[in-house]
Each structure stands twice: as C-alpha cells, then as structure tokens.
Amino acid sequence: MYLRTTQRRNKDGSIVRYVQVAHNRKVDGVTHAEVLLNLGREDRLDRDGLTRLVASINRYLGEPAPAALPGDAAQLVGDHLHVTESRPMGTVYLLDGLWRMLGVDDALRKALGPRRFTTDVERVLFALVANRAIDPMSKLSAAEWASHDAAIPGLTSMDDDQAYRAMDVLIEADAQAKVQEAVFFAVANLLNLEVDVLLFDTTSTYFERDTEEEGDQAFRRYGHSKDHRKDLPQIVIGLAVTKEGIPVRCWCWPGNTTDVTVLPQVKDSMRDWRLGRVVTVVDRGFSSEANLQYLKRAGGHYIAGERMRDGSPLVEAALSRQGRYSQVRDNLRVKEVKLDAAPDRRWVICHNPSEAERDKTQRDTALDHVRAELERIKALRERAAKTPAKPAGKATVKADDKPVEPAHVKAECALRDHPAYGRWVRQQPSGRLVIDRAKVTAEERLDGKYLLSTPDPDLTPEDIALGYKNLLEAERGFRDLKSTLELRPVHHHLEPRIRAHVLLCWLALLLIRVAERSTDLTWRRIAIELGRVHAVTLTGSAGSVVHVTPLNTTQTGILAACKVTPPPTVTTLTPA
C-alpha cells in the first residue's frame, strides 16, 4: 500500500495533480495499481490530517511516530532539541516549482536521452540555473553553494566536476538547439505565449584576457564591442524574445561577427521549429536590403528600423512625404506613407514629442559648447598673432617679418575629432572650423522620429509602431543577463563550456521572467521576500527533522500567483 499522484492537463494548459491511496495487484502475472482511496487535489490536500493518520498508524504498530502535528518538533525527534543547520529555501523552492510546472525538467530529460549517470544531471543543471538567478558565482563556488548554503530539492550535495560534466552533457544535447526547442514549446503551451511576433537583437560580452584566440575556429575574437571594450576579445550573443518578454532562444557567435551576417542563420534556425506565421522585429543594425529580403522567404514578415542618416533614396523619399499623424499614445504619433518605388513595402514614420524636445535640448547644449569652444580658439589665435615669439602652431615668416596665421591649433584638432561635438562642425578650405548649419538643419528634421518598414499587408500602423517599441524587451533581457544574472566574468576557456554558460543564463532568465510576469513584481523584490523563508534542521534524541519557517501573506501570495504549491511544514525526517 502506498501513496501515489496522478495528473491531468486542463484546456488552458494548467496541470492538476491528485493524491490517491493505492496498492498493487497481480492479474494474470501483470501488476496493476488498484486505487483504494482518493484523497483529492494535491493543492487542497489536508496535510495535517495525513500527519495525524501516520501518527495513529504508528501508535497502533507500537512504533515511534515519524511525523506529528506541524510545528511539534518534540514529538518528531524527541527532546533535547537544538538547531544544527539553517538554509534559505524559499526562492529556490519557487524556481524549482516553475522549473517543474513549465516542464523544463521533462524537456531536459528528453533531450538528454536514455543515458544513465551516477548523478542526477537534471538536478545539477537546476542547481546551476538557480545559482545564476539567486547568487551568481563561478561553477566551483556554485557547487559549494548548492551543497552548504541552499536547500536544493532532490540534491543533497554536488562538486565542481559534476557541474562541469552536466554542462558538457547539456551542450551536447543542445547541439541542434533541441533543449531550447523542447523547453520553449513546453513553456509556450503552458503560458499560451503569442509567438506571431518575435523580437531579435544582439549584444556582446568580453573576456579578461590580453589577446584574442587564433585560428579558423577561434571563438573569443576582437570585434565591435557594445560594452565599449574594444581592447578585449569577446563573443556575440543573440536573443529572441516574445512581446511579453519571455526569452525564446539564444545564439552565440565568434566575437568578430557582425550583425548583418547573423540574421539568415537566425531565420533558418527558427524556421526549423515550424512556428507558423512569424513577424520578426529587428533594429537598424540588421536592416540591410539582403537581410530584409531573406526574412521574406517562405512567407515570412518583418518590422525593421531604418537608418535615417545613410542617404538612402527610399528613406529620403519616405521622410519627405507630407501627411497627418495619428495619435497612438501620449508620447507616440504615427504616419504611414507609400512609395511608388517600393510598392511591396510599407513605411511608417513614428514621432515622439517628448523625445523631440529631448533631442532639441541636447543639440542646443552641444551647439552652445561648440560656440564657446570656437570663441576660445579665436581668442587663442588672436593672442598668438600678437606674440610671434610663441605662436599657437607652426608659423612661417614672410619678407616683412609678419607671422602667418597657423593652419591649425591643437584645440581645433581636438574639437574636430571629438566624438560628440565634432559632428556639428565642418572645416573650411582655410583650415578654420565653423558650425555646420546644413547638418543642424538636417538633424532638426529628424527630432523625435524613427522610420519603420514592413512588407506585412495586415498590420496596422499602430501595431507596427508598438511591435517595434517592444524591442525594448530584448534590450531589457540583455541588461538582466549582464546585471541580475551576472553573465560575466565568464570563468571558462573552452567554447562548449562558454556556450553552456550562456545557455544556463538563458534558462535562469526564462524562470525569472515567468515569475515577474505572474506576480507583477520585480525579480529583486521576489528574491528578497522568499529569501526570508528558511529550512531549519532541528536535531533531538530521536533524530533530526527539517522544518520550514512559516510563510507570511506576501510570500504565500507570490507562490499562489506563480501556481506553486506552498512547501510542507516538515520536509525531511532522519531517525537517529
């Protein structure tokens, strides 16, 4: 006789579990489970009643009670109680509940195949993911954290060798993104994710080493650093998210990879998932004509930001078209224009009045600084003309011994080459610098505007504009990867381990996004609240028991919002 659980899946994708008392019977040599008693839904189970039932059975058998009323530790392990250990477990418990509810554990086991290991690889991988979400550290420290500083369900301890082995197995199983595919479809079915719009962007992460790798298969290479660390080798990371901010898939490329070259690979890899109609949203860095044509293959669509300052005839024609804006939000107006030169492409001009005012203020501030600097340079030049013995630059002397004005002074070179102010000046044939009025006029025309294009005939201008604004979700994902989950420093040298590290961070981002979306709280607030829930080990004359500290209203509400059953008061009993 034993307790068992069964489950069924509702139409909305949610899973309901039931608890039953059953025993096995042999019929014609085949063992069948026969249900003796249905105890009801697991989330509504009378745990106190079960505890009393177990105590009653043990009294009848004359055995010491292995369980008692919650909170009565003396009846569990005898007298002379003292605390031997206390580990935070609330946040880990939530992550484990989401991990199982979303089917990540089953997806990983399916992707890992029938191979048997001496340790539970799925539990080790969960511990590494939980560590990234709660207290990011190296894999060596994460193994110690899981063994001594956190209560990981189903895992008593682990070492760094097991962590590295689990990472190797993970990246082998995900060679064709099978792990990511299995996890995504499990999450999409449960959360009813809308995947008709996918947002894609890239970032880079650098490595603290002196030189880049060499060879055709080099991974850590110099490239365009989005962290402004061009002096360090890096890798490029791509991320696709839904418009709700749920990460769908991640990619890794060598550090010298450019944005315009990765989009065909992204398109092909997502096509293998057979998602149906998908509109891909990309930023200006991916909007080359070749990339946009590639995204249209096999009936695909896109929403792309256009470069407004590259002098493209189509862009200039779109920006010059007259028309009336329609209000979408307080800070967003849109206007659709059509061009005879591109009949299969729609153009939407978006205008943000608040951003326009900000652009004007920044430009005016920069121009005031440039004017002041030009006046200072003029004063330097005049002073140099009056003191020929100490010219501001190299000067030549004519027959009448009058100094000739130098072609440049250092201040002019510094202003012309300045990354922020140099764009507002132009150099005359005489070498003098003046404010570029044509440049100022051209920028005034673009204040608060951005230009979008799409071949999709069904999307409204408002949908196009709001779909592009959702690209901020991908950028937010990168910020959380680098700050909350501490993607770097990366303590790995081998390419497979680096890819596995990024994949673990992606899984952690998935879990915290689901938690945030379910609770409307930030992950920092969730982790602080649940981090106060501890698993306390009490030891007495009859053995030890692990008690969970009582949950307050906020902690209970977080677990309920995430559809995770609260932990039992007594989790483990170890007789002496």
Steps between C-alpha positions, in 0.01 A plus 500: 500500500634840412418859406513594137425810290328532165456807284288639221546798271219755464407671175684815613821298537502493881576170677296368793643220717302256716612285795377143544553206735571194285649153508627264232320184391615232260250395235615224263857573594468873429519754783220756510456796735166492680375826656367453853429863590502832317636777725420782257705771332858538612467879547199447729636203692446488876864450595424528872250217462760281332744578780243391760426185299869403490532564874193282567637214290834513681330500840309186395824336386684611812754695294628851573307754298692610187279805467286708729296812494686775312713705731517235776866407451527329839256229391705449182855463628472488875637739760826698533430685175762729352543670161775338293448675166296768327493559127294748295259304282206724400645637177645164398163339572322749272752446219469122536122526487516708182766267358269202543176679414646626171624151420864599483601190695315269260634690199856463624460130576353445155781692332767324708374164378512157664857527625551427870726703726626450853345836594168654403612732219165678493528587872857624458397719207210639703738585784726690258202688354367584847842628599505739201160638600567532875871548566709479179851361545752267337412134451743397775335741744153405370569135589593603854192727517269215399663264750510727805314829451172419324232234530478344151208254474626156398869593529690463826842595365707540185856585402656703220580191292132410495416859402744496208382155390138616505592803289676276246196271481270801463687651207526158330123456530444855370726461196201560271315718755288200601504600866391854421230375264358254754505760777342765281205289387438381857492862618299623200227241552469567872511881484312529170778717362437701186788426265366681196742784582860420595746770602867446419813688600866435576750606762860414582683392812874530547768284662780616728794380293781676316457360150236343282498136397658405170402257227199438277292370793593780740208604721622786719590767247529877477195673354252782539443507875160615622658533845758747363788262574657468156832424672375159618395189303130417510218281374170612346171383657163507324167487681146450369212590734125521475321830535426403862875486565526118526834387350449252218850411388862615523798475265876543536743610228870589485583850619580637152152415366304799368127550546419500129640146455307313772139562397485226230619245756239619750227480238597146395530367854161638606341366182596147610268543798195541269347783698262601222455865414775702670578871476865562592580838655856623449690821566685724254818293525333208318303691235726445201306435181638145476386418855152641446456300182616187685242555773226500236582146389237230547231759571684665789449860605698757692484837671834674453642827623655699216816706501387857446844656453659275238363696200283217363267630225206300638555634851532857376183463294309357797610777736414773251140384446235722651216362707313518826606308810255289698530479877580157643607591852582821685862475389456332161357615166516300176465577132502245217637594159512306174770523237456415133863387490426228761137389453543177701631682807320714756667789680396637837645819648478511880528823695552538874441863614682445829799348319495788250529750783782297650686486168465878459627566852801274454584658165469854634725411793759352264485803267546739794811306597630506140442878473684558826789282383520682165512833684777366720694381193454841339640668811797262498568582137483875560733472796742294292500767230602765755783287641696369200773363726251245640268407217206268556628274224771483236519835325690620199657843467472720193748755378341774712542275810124485566394158631255302292202359687552127567271261313395314820530518870472201732162614629357495148622146439351387831164658420489359148576147622276512809250205496204717609578855387694429180181414310380861526800669337651502152845604389536776243772494228696750709506251786260695722212320673142628482163359608351278230162667447388242244563223752302685767207551263501133397498388864216736589287320243558165679431610859300233681448292186583148394409321178365144472432278201310174454362292214210371713170618347287418806670688784364844584742794536433491874589128519819564305608783731414317823658178372827684443485668840476154655858447381587661832413162656801343327723781625358455850586130476862588422513740795375230735743246356793732571383647833251279685637168370861625471577342165860611543766446605496172310739258672520255208750460218354223284237599245246230605524610863449865400192404298369293793552795735293725272231232477479474880458877519224478238313240708535720809366798304203290389409409859527852640299644208218252565508588871490874425221460248292291744541727803544851350801535731865546417725199543700688764185549710399134455846373598512722809159388624547127442863511614364545853347150493747252651525124539612450861647167611409407858680210665379311805550174680298304241655654186469817295219675316495785247237764572404784266447840659139624474408697188354848532222641282736647239699179461184291473364741239814472287482121495126508427547744211763267351269199558758333720373300799644629832763274657394262779594599853704182546709402199748238624522261794819308578485249790800481733 
